[in-house]
């Protein structure tokens, strides 16, 4: 293959990463959407509706616990054997577990074993996604050039709204064409079983791309006794990991509040129909998908930090407007609330791929970026719908939820301000610089 950033290969790599991440996020968000709408009734039927939803979100949150484990395992092997191979494994694991959820008996059939099996499959989903994100964005970042890395690396980020769009769209189609009884009986399974077809398509595309040229070069220059990537990351780049974790707080929490918890809030508290709530998320996700590459390109012009900070501050302020618009009981206001929230989220999410990639050397990049991103998800995205639901149940008001999002925004602003601007960073120079600092030289493994 040609030099990094060769025009003939880059669009193919971008397409493979985008389609693969779309499928993975479809699987992951499908669970969250179903948790908000149906899992409480199917797997926790012996509780009141809000408590059932709370328990359903608990199984949803447990999946996040596996994401750091996935980050560690996939990061290690991704830095040792390559990005492409690990991306194939992650897609197979995610697709297999999602399809299995579609075949799972409910509480009425097998009792308490049903939520146990549901939780186990959610853990597999989390493990797979913990390894997916880092590999997908790095494969694009390492093929692209420094001048437009923010733009090209933002395309795999578009897989999140695209996957959410696809998941909400399929569920919206099912709820609009089936009665409530039919949907609860068998209709909810169809979107999960569809994952098997999507994974086959994703594998066909992903297997066609070549390994990152920067990684190939790093392997060729690898010392005989190189320390494990995790050791290098934690010893030399703990500050960068903390910056990445802090940067994820507002981005992760706001997203799950405004796309997952909003379904519960809109239906149970503001008395919208399921269809209206799903349609609002569909509209917001479609607009977000279009905006992500634009914000990625903007970060190439003005820097990663200014764009990221705009999103963090915006989402912290918008949280107080968000619920008030929903409480008007107007679908237009509901759609506006979700869409504007996702606009601010896009300003954080779009430059994130390039920003995190540029913090680490090639032989540590999969581990470093994945650890920073996925360990934060345990404290941020994992409990976000659960905390929001509990706050709503305890206080009967949306104000504590808005304060929760605003605190996360303040943490992200502080973290991004503490980080360095990485726009225009040559990834090969990062490798050379960190070799000089001793971060990636060959050393015996540290105990």
SETOR-988032 format. One line per 5 residues: their letters; for each residue y, x, z of C-alpha. Coordinates in nm, 3 decimals, padded with zeros to 5 digits. Each point is the difference from the previous one (the first is absolute). Layout:
A	Y X Z ~ ...
This chain:
XXXXX	00.000 00.000 00.000 ~ 00.359 00.109 -00.055 ~ 00.258 00.107 00.249 ~ 00.097 -00.219 00.285 ~ 00.199 -00.292 -00.119
XXXXX	-00.132 00.012 -00.356 ~ 00.121 -00.314 -00.171 ~ -00.338 -00.087 -00.146 ~ -00.177 -00.007 00.336 ~ 00.261 -00.131 00.242
XXXXX	00.015 -00.365 -00.121 ~ -00.381 -00.019 00.014 ~ -00.004 00.139 00.355 ~ 00.275 -00.241 00.106 ~ -00.189 -00.295 -00.150
XXXXX	-00.325 00.101 00.172 ~ 00.172 00.040 00.336 ~ 00.195 -00.326 -00.032 ~ -00.300 -00.210 -00.105 ~ -00.222 00.155 00.265
XXXXX	00.252 -00.051 00.281 ~ 00.068 -00.355 -00.118 ~ -00.368 -00.083 00.036 ~ -00.025 00.168 00.339 ~ 00.310 -00.180 00.130
XXXXX	-00.122 -00.327 -00.148 ~ -00.313 00.034 00.210 ~ 00.195 00.098 00.311 ~ 00.273 -00.262 -00.026 ~ -00.249 -00.269 -00.090
XXXXX	-00.141 00.041 00.348 ~ 00.344 -00.024 00.160 ~ 00.089 -00.312 -00.197 ~ -00.332 -00.164 00.081 ~ 00.043 00.097 00.365
XXXXX	00.329 -00.186 00.007 ~ -00.131 -00.310 -00.177 ~ -00.375 -00.057 00.053 ~ -00.188 00.259 00.208 ~ 00.110 -00.154 00.331
XXXXX	-00.167 -00.330 -00.092 ~ -00.312 00.160 -00.149 ~ -00.076 00.279 00.246 ~ 00.177 -00.115 00.321 ~ -00.032 -00.379 -00.010
XXXXX	-00.027 -00.053 00.378 ~ 00.368 00.077 00.067 ~ 00.334 -00.165 -00.064 ~ 00.147 00.080 -00.346 ~ 00.254 00.263 00.112
XXXXX	-00.253 00.177 00.222 ~ -00.251 -00.005 -00.284 ~ 00.260 00.161 -00.225 ~ 00.073 00.254 00.273 ~ -00.369 00.094 00.020
XXXXX	-00.019 00.012 -00.377 ~ 00.295 00.241 -00.009 ~ -00.179 00.207 00.265 ~ -00.288 00.064 -00.242 ~ 00.266 00.075 -00.260
XXXXX	00.162 00.256 00.232 ~ -00.332 00.165 00.085 ~ -00.032 00.104 -00.363 ~ 00.303 00.222 00.047 ~ -00.186 00.198 00.266
XXXXX	-00.231 00.132 -00.270 ~ 00.286 00.114 -00.224 ~ 00.073 00.323 00.193 ~ -00.373 00.080 -00.009 ~ 00.006 -00.053 -00.375
XXXXX	00.309 00.220 -00.022 ~ -00.175 00.283 00.184 ~ -00.326 -00.019 -00.196 ~ 00.147 -00.062 -00.343 ~ 00.285 00.245 00.066
XXXXX	-00.243 00.280 00.089 ~ -00.227 -00.049 -00.299 ~ 00.289 -00.087 -00.231 ~ 00.156 00.337 00.078 ~ -00.336 00.172 -00.043
XXXXX	-00.176 -00.167 -00.295 ~ 00.280 -00.186 -00.178 ~ 00.208 -00.315 -00.012 ~ -00.186 -00.182 -00.278 ~ -00.347 -00.002 00.159
XXXXX	00.128 -00.140 00.327 ~ 00.196 -00.271 -00.180 ~ -00.322 -00.120 -00.163 ~ -00.173 -00.015 00.339 ~ 00.286 -00.193 00.159
XXXXX	-00.002 -00.259 -00.279 ~ -00.375 -00.057 00.035 ~ 00.021 -00.039 00.377 ~ 00.290 -00.241 -00.016 ~ -00.149 -00.212 -00.275
XXXXX	-00.342 -00.016 00.163 ~ 00.132 -00.109 00.338 ~ 00.232 -00.262 -00.151 ~ -00.278 -00.150 -00.209 ~ -00.223 -00.011 00.309
XXXXX	00.268 -00.200 00.188 ~ -00.023 -00.258 -00.278 ~ -00.372 -00.036 00.074 ~ 00.035 -00.008 00.381 ~ -00.136 -00.300 00.198
XXXXX	00.261 -00.165 00.224 ~ -00.012 -00.089 00.370 ~ -00.157 -00.339 -00.072 ~ -00.300 00.176 -00.158 ~ -00.071 00.302 00.220
XXXXX	00.231 -00.038 00.300 ~ 00.161 00.303 00.163 ~ -00.167 00.239 -00.246 ~ 00.237 -00.123 -00.270 ~ 00.324 00.145 00.144
XXXXX	-00.189 00.318 00.095 ~ -00.111 00.052 -00.360 ~ 00.347 -00.089 -00.124 ~ 00.150 00.265 00.224 ~ -00.252 00.263 -00.114
XXXXX	00.084 -00.061 -00.365 ~ 00.371 00.016 00.084 ~ -00.060 00.344 00.151 ~ -00.155 00.116 -00.328 ~ 00.306 -00.132 -00.185
XXXXX	00.229 00.193 00.232 ~ -00.202 00.321 -00.036 ~ 00.018 -00.024 -00.379 ~ 00.372 -00.074 -00.010 ~ 00.068 00.288 00.238
XXXXX	-00.125 00.234 -00.271 ~ 00.132 -00.186 -00.304 ~ 00.375 00.026 00.044 ~ 00.028 00.377 00.036 ~ -00.224 00.076 -00.296
XXXXX	00.166 -00.248 -00.235 ~ 00.358 00.111 00.059 ~ -00.090 00.369 00.004 ~ -00.186 -00.018 -00.330 ~ 00.320 -00.127 -00.164
XXXXX	00.235 00.226 00.196 ~ -00.198 00.311 -00.092 ~ -00.007 -00.090 -00.370 ~ 00.371 -00.080 -00.021 ~ 00.304 00.227 -00.013
XXXXX	00.260 00.046 00.271 ~ 00.284 -00.181 -00.181 ~ -00.170 -00.339 -00.027 ~ -00.263 00.020 00.273 ~ 00.159 -00.281 00.198
XXXXX	-00.027 -00.234 -00.298 ~ -00.355 00.086 -00.105 ~ -00.140 00.021 00.354 ~ 00.147 -00.341 00.081 ~ -00.231 -00.174 -00.248
XXXXX	-00.311 00.021 00.222 ~ 00.222 -00.150 00.272 ~ 00.037 -00.298 -00.231 ~ -00.369 -00.063 00.064 ~ 00.092 -00.153 00.339
XXXXX	00.218 -00.285 -00.129 ~ -00.222 -00.035 -00.307 ~ -00.307 -00.033 00.221 ~ 00.178 -00.242 00.230 ~ 00.121 -00.193 -00.304
XXXXX	-00.354 -00.019 -00.134 ~ -00.149 -00.098 00.336 ~ 00.263 -00.266 00.073 ~ -00.021 -00.122 -00.359 ~ -00.376 -00.049 00.003
XXXXX	00.012 -00.173 00.338 ~ 00.293 -00.213 -00.115 ~ -00.200 -00.106 -00.306 ~ -00.297 -00.092 00.217 ~ 00.206 -00.198 00.253
XXXXX	00.184 -00.187 -00.276 ~ -00.316 -00.101 -00.189 ~ -00.234 -00.074 00.290 ~ 00.015 -00.242 00.290 ~ 00.037 00.147 00.348
XXXXX	-00.365 -00.081 00.067 ~ -00.125 00.174 -00.314 ~ 00.221 00.303 00.060 ~ -00.129 00.042 00.357 ~ -00.358 -00.062 -00.113
XXXXX	-00.029 00.242 -00.292 ~ 00.331 00.048 -00.183 ~ 00.123 00.281 00.228 ~ -00.303 00.210 -00.102 ~ 00.087 00.015 -00.370
XXXXX	00.290 00.251 00.031 ~ -00.220 00.233 00.207 ~ -00.287 -00.013 -00.250 ~ 00.245 00.068 -00.282 ~ 00.046 00.346 00.149
XXXXX	-00.333 00.113 -00.150 ~ 00.135 -00.056 -00.352 ~ 00.331 00.170 00.076 ~ -00.171 00.306 00.147 ~ -00.210 00.044 -00.314
XXXXX	00.318 00.005 -00.208 ~ 00.169 00.240 00.242 ~ -00.291 00.245 -00.005 ~ -00.010 00.004 -00.378 ~ 00.368 00.098 -00.010
XXXXX	00.001 00.238 00.294 ~ -00.301 00.200 -00.122 ~ 00.188 00.078 -00.323 ~ 00.277 00.208 00.161 ~ -00.012 00.372 00.070
XXXXX	00.049 00.180 00.328 ~ 00.347 00.111 00.107 ~ 00.086 00.335 -00.166 ~ 00.181 00.117 00.313 ~ -00.314 -00.064 00.202
XXXXX	-00.213 00.187 -00.255 ~ 00.234 00.297 00.030 ~ -00.011 -00.015 00.379 ~ -00.381 -00.001 -00.006 ~ -00.003 00.303 -00.228
XXXXX	00.219 00.190 00.247 ~ -00.175 -00.123 00.314 ~ -00.095 00.274 00.252 ~ -00.365 00.036 00.093 ~ 00.059 -00.096 00.365
XXXXX	00.280 -00.251 -00.014 ~ 00.064 -00.202 00.313 ~ -00.065 -00.377 -00.018 ~ 00.294 -00.198 -00.139 ~ 00.036 -00.200 00.322
XXXXX	00.053 00.320 00.199 ~ 00.273 00.118 -00.237 ~ 00.174 -00.335 00.009 ~ 00.003 -00.035 00.379 ~ 00.086 00.365 00.065
XXXXX	00.276 00.053 -00.255 ~ 00.119 -00.346 -00.106 ~ -00.005 -00.223 00.305 ~ 00.375 -00.061 -00.044 ~ -00.053 -00.128 -00.355
XXXXX	-00.283 -00.222 00.124 ~ 00.228 -00.150 00.264 ~ 00.274 -00.058 -00.257 ~ -00.248 -00.181 -00.225 ~ -00.132 -00.209 00.289
XXXXX	00.349 -00.100 00.110 ~ 00.102 -00.081 -00.357 ~ -00.293 -00.239 -00.024 ~ 00.093 -00.213 00.303 ~ 00.262 -00.230 -00.154
XXXXX	-00.165 00.005 -00.341 ~ -00.341 -00.103 00.135 ~ 00.108 -00.249 00.267 ~ 00.253 -00.182 -00.218 ~ -00.247 -00.033 -00.285
XXXXX	-00.275 -00.164 00.201 ~ 00.244 -00.227 00.183 ~ 00.162 -00.111 -00.327 ~ -00.315 -00.043 -00.209 ~ -00.285 -00.078 00.243
XXXXX	00.147 -00.144 00.320 ~ 00.249 -00.201 -00.204 ~ -00.290 -00.214 -00.125 ~ -00.083 -00.102 00.355 ~ 00.364 -00.049 00.097
XXXXX	00.087 -00.203 -00.308 ~ -00.306 -00.228 00.028 ~ -00.044 -00.047 00.375 ~ 00.359 00.033 00.124 ~ 00.227 -00.102 -00.290
XXXXX	-00.253 -00.255 -00.135 ~ -00.017 00.119 -00.360 ~ -00.317 -00.063 -00.196 ~ -00.240 00.288 -00.067 ~ 00.091 -00.015 -00.369
XXXXX	00.373 00.041 00.067 ~ -00.055 00.294 00.234 ~ -00.227 00.176 -00.249 ~ 00.244 -00.065 -00.285 ~ 00.285 00.158 00.195
XXXXX	-00.209 00.316 00.048 ~ -00.092 -00.009 -00.371 ~ 00.365 -00.009 -00.103 ~ 00.097 00.280 00.236 ~ -00.295 00.220 -00.102
XXXXX	00.075 -00.042 -00.371 ~ 00.361 00.110 00.049 ~ -00.108 00.287 00.224 ~ -00.242 00.128 -00.263 ~ 00.288 00.022 -00.249
XXXXX	00.232 00.169 00.249 ~ -00.226 00.278 00.129 ~ 00.025 00.229 -00.305 ~ 00.377 -00.059 -00.008 ~ 00.038 00.114 00.361
XXXXX	-00.235 00.291 -00.075 ~ 00.226 00.106 -00.289 ~ 00.307 -00.040 00.221 ~ -00.153 00.239 00.254 ~ -00.020 00.259 -00.280
XXXXX	00.376 -00.031 -00.050 ~ 00.143 -00.034 00.351 ~ -00.284 00.127 00.221 ~ -00.296 -00.142 00.191 ~ 00.184 -00.034 00.331
XXXXX	00.301 -00.212 -00.108 ~ -00.224 -00.254 -00.174 ~ -00.245 -00.011 00.291 ~ 00.277 -00.041 00.258 ~ 00.155 -00.287 -00.195
XXXXX	-00.330 -00.186 00.014 ~ -00.056 00.066 00.371 ~ 00.347 -00.113 00.105 ~ -00.015 -00.299 -00.233 ~ -00.333 -00.127 00.130
XXXXX	00.114 00.039 00.362 ~ 00.302 -00.221 -00.063 ~ -00.179 -00.246 -00.231 ~ -00.263 -00.077 00.263 ~ 00.257 -00.211 00.187
XXXXX	00.087 -00.194 -00.316 ~ -00.361 -00.030 -00.119 ~ -00.130 -00.257 00.247 ~ 00.321 -00.203 00.000 ~ -00.037 -00.058 -00.373
XXXXX	-00.360 -00.111 00.043 ~ 00.102 -00.241 00.277 ~ 00.219 -00.190 -00.246 ~ -00.325 -00.148 -00.141 ~ 00.125 00.071 -00.352
XXXXX	-00.245 00.166 -00.239 ~ 00.289 00.174 -00.176 ~ 00.111 00.153 00.330 ~ -00.359 00.097 00.084 ~ -00.040 00.179 -00.334
XXXXX	00.340 00.168 00.046 ~ -00.096 00.120 00.348 ~ -00.323 00.162 -00.122 ~ 00.152 00.143 -00.319 ~ 00.300 00.169 00.162
XXXXX	-00.224 00.137 00.273 ~ -00.227 00.153 -00.264 ~ 00.301 00.144 -00.185 ~ 00.091 00.200 00.310 ~ -00.365 00.090 00.051
XXXXX	-00.015 00.132 -00.358 ~ 00.283 00.241 00.073 ~ -00.224 00.162 00.263 ~ -00.335 -00.035 -00.173 ~ 00.100 00.128 -00.346
XXXXX	00.115 00.354 00.095 ~ -00.266 00.032 00.270 ~ -00.270 00.137 -00.233 ~ 00.212 00.287 -00.131 ~ 00.165 00.058 00.339
XXXXX	-00.330 00.045 00.186 ~ -00.162 00.199 -00.283 ~ 00.285 00.250 -00.001 ~ -00.040 00.077 00.370 ~ -00.335 00.181 -00.033
XXXXX	-00.167 00.278 -00.200 ~ -00.270 -00.091 -00.254 ~ -00.297 00.108 00.212 ~ 00.129 -00.202 00.296 ~ 00.169 -00.285 -00.185
XXXXX	-00.275 -00.264 00.002 ~ -00.058 00.053 00.372 ~ 00.367 00.028 00.095 ~ 00.126 -00.300 -00.193 ~ -00.296 -00.217 00.099
XXXXX	00.018 00.085 00.370 ~ 00.373 -00.068 00.014 ~ -00.031 -00.329 -00.185 ~ -00.320 -00.142 00.150 ~ 00.037 00.098 00.365
XXXXX	00.334 -00.181 -00.001 ~ -00.169 -00.313 -00.134 ~ -00.196 -00.038 00.325 ~ 00.322 -00.039 00.199 ~ 00.196 -00.175 -00.274
XXXXX	-00.178 -00.224 -00.250 ~ -00.316 -00.058 00.205 ~ 00.152 -00.196 00.286 ~ 00.302 -00.140 -00.188 ~ -00.139 -00.349 -00.083
XXXXX	-00.177 -00.007 00.337 ~ 00.317 00.088 00.195 ~ 00.211 -00.240 -00.205 ~ -00.247 -00.284 00.059 ~ -00.017 00.075 00.374
XXXXX	00.380 00.012 00.027 ~ 00.027 -00.332 -00.180 ~ -00.263 -00.154 00.227 ~ 00.159 00.132 00.322 ~ 00.367 -00.060 -00.079
XXXXX	-00.009 -00.273 -00.262 ~ 00.282 00.185 -00.176 ~ 00.033 00.245 -00.288 ~ 00.272 00.210 00.167 ~ -00.242 00.232 00.188
XXXXX	-00.180 00.062 -00.331 ~ 00.326 00.097 -00.169 ~ 00.078 00.238 00.289 ~ -00.347 00.153 -00.043 ~ 00.069 00.072 -00.369
XXXXX	00.346 00.138 00.081 ~ -00.142 00.246 00.255 ~ -00.246 00.122 -00.263 ~ 00.291 00.045 -00.241 ~ 00.187 00.213 00.256
XXXXX	-00.305 00.226 00.043 ~ -00.027 00.046 -00.378 ~ 00.370 00.082 -00.038 ~ -00.030 00.269 00.267 ~ -00.316 00.147 -00.155
XXXXX	00.144 00.016 -00.354 ~ 00.322 00.160 00.128 ~ -00.214 00.267 00.170 ~ -00.189 00.073 -00.322 ~ 00.114 00.230 -00.279
XXXXX	00.106 -00.118 -00.343 ~ -00.283 00.075 -00.244 ~ 00.142 -00.122 -00.334 ~ -00.061 00.254 -00.276 ~ -00.253 00.200 00.201
XXXXX	-00.241 00.197 -00.219 ~ -00.348 -00.061 00.142 ~ -00.122 00.343 -00.109 ~ 00.290 00.156 00.193 ~ -00.101 -00.199 00.308
XXXXX	-00.343 00.162 -00.027 ~ 00.147 00.350 -00.032 ~ 00.249 -00.053 00.283 ~ -00.262 -00.133 00.240 ~ -00.241 00.280 -00.090
XXXXX	00.274 00.243 00.101 ~ 00.041 -00.187 00.328 ~ -00.375 00.021 00.066 ~ -00.069 -00.372 -00.031 ~ -00.258 00.023 -00.274
XXXXX	-00.119 00.359 00.006 ~ -00.363 00.079 00.054 ~ -00.072 00.020 00.369 ~ -00.303 -00.070 00.213 ~ -00.014 -00.361 00.108
XX	00.175 -00.066 00.326 ~ -00.228 -00.141 00.267
